[in-house]
């Protein structure tokens, strides 16, 4: 028997919701990547591109909010569908914040253009790579309702934190050796802070996946009880 038109339309809207989240994730990753390239190349034009394109991410978040509110108001979803929609609103906000952090990185580029060049700083490259991968993988876990791999993403965040600590020590050495490097070193530390926050936002999304699938709230070190069988989330 075919689904009733209203039910079919509801599931089509849920599919659209997931598609928009993936579009937001892809754009957020791209903005982070371009911002880091602009930083590495001291390319102010690329930095301006990031700042300008952030408006696209803002528009997608607004569209997501409108779609979620529409589904909540007209469809009155229950159980797993309700959790999907409310978490989608939260995740879209996290992705919009990722775009803001990419803008922060891009805004640091003009401060570095006239500064003395540093030797290679692999920590920034690795932090950027890991943050982008964590974002992509977290959204993939959300769509596939994959709590096991979401937990693995959460553990990666410790490595990003370690790299930030390592970079701080390197930059501190540069500042002590050459006062001319104090300004650019502080800018680069702020860049690393923004990359660390992007990884934190990816971790938030992964934690939401665990809650949706298993009913466990693991934020802030919690490990709440799993929901009874039959109440989990299935994408």
Helices and strands as residue ranges (DSSP letters): H 5-41, H 44-75, H 79-107, H 109-113, H 122-144, H 147-177, G 179-181, H 182-214, G 219-221
